Amino acid sequence: MADLNRIFKKSLMDLTHERHGGEIHAISSEAHEGNILDYSTNINPLISTDIFKNLLEKSLNSILLYPDSNSTTVKNALVKYFGNSLSPDNLLIGAGSMELIRLFCDMFLVEKDEVIVVHPTFTEYDWAIKRNNCKVVNAWREEKNDFLLKSEKVLEKVSSKTKIIIMCNPNNPNGALDDSKEILTIIETASEKNILVFLDEAFIEFTGEHNSFKNKINQYNNIFIARSFTKFFGLPGLRIGFGISTPEIIQYLKNGQELWPVNCIAQECAQHVLNNGTLIEKTRQLIQTEKEYLLNFLNQYPDLKIYPSDSNFFLINTRKMGITARSIKNALLQEGILIRDCSNYKGLDEFFFRISIKERESNEKLIMSLKNVLNLKIKK
Ligand SMILES: Cc1ncc(COP(=O)(O)O)c(C=O)c1O
């Protein structure tokens, strides 16, 4: 028998992924036979498979060929979507924005580099850094500031070893857009110090395209913007996302990417949703209306702290109520509803949970169940 302990990389033996939202596969196979309302992932509820039925029939033949390794038609659709403000050379298509996070770290980091990550945030950045044997330097969004970005809290962490600063806007798990001046201050300082900025805009579409920093790539050559087809465009299972940057950075990353990162069905469906202007408009309206509807309910509980959000989800703090997120999650699960217990985010604790925003019928069910759970817990 080979001694695998001598073969595995020692530095990677402890590498693991954090727990996430979307544990729907594990849970559905248990008690609920697939009838779970998933409020733990933040995905557009209006995207249904009906949209793709005709398309998939037509494109079935494409599974017999290798996909276009450059995703040219997706790039062209994106250029059109962005009103020709970008060129295909500014775009890199990947297997979800997750592939781009990993690729970016793999291609730029050398051992002992430091990467500043602004927490609490999406937990997978740390994983991508650690698999390169580099150090995660935590900068903080503070609870007292409603988890909004403060540039000084990030820049005070810069050292001679800093290679990348990673931040997310609007941030997961709080959902608020950050002050663009704070982001710009970080980009400018980073630029002077030869530091790269990785800006994750996975949720930016919910806030409006004008909030994206994509047009800043002409001014600053140290930024990379990651975008996703998972959230607003509702295609988590297809694994497709894209990056926006200078042609130099895009080409450098492309050279390190595997040859066929995005399958043909993902490429077809991504173009299709990009061209669906009605759906895009409907989604914005739905989120706006349903957000107010949910807020109206949540605000009836003065001891619940609901953080400001510009996205399709809310971060909620139950500390004043003295009820843990885990107990709310377990109680809701009995009613067939899955929420995200956020206690494993760095900088949060057992009193934080997150819910997404869906269409009215689901939200009514959520409200009814949440009412039962909260009222019962308050009485105890
Ligand atoms: C902020 C953020 N970025 C990126 C991702 C990964 O998304 P994708 O499905 O595009 O890989 C997620 C997924 O939850 C996320 O929350």
The ligand as an ORCA input file, in Angstrom:
! r2SCAN-3c Opt
* xyz 0 1
  C     -20.711     36.870     -3.158
  C     -20.657     35.620     -3.938
  N     -19.754     35.509     -4.921
  C     -19.670     34.408     -5.669
  C     -20.486     33.327     -5.430
  C     -20.349     32.118     -6.300
  O     -21.292     32.198     -7.312
  P     -21.233     31.358     -8.665
  O     -22.425     30.488     -8.641
  O     -21.253     32.374     -9.761
  O     -19.965     30.578     -8.657
  C     -21.430     33.385     -4.414
  C     -22.308     32.234     -4.134
  O     -23.005     32.158     -3.172
  C     -21.518     34.567     -3.644
  O     -22.406     34.695     -2.664
*
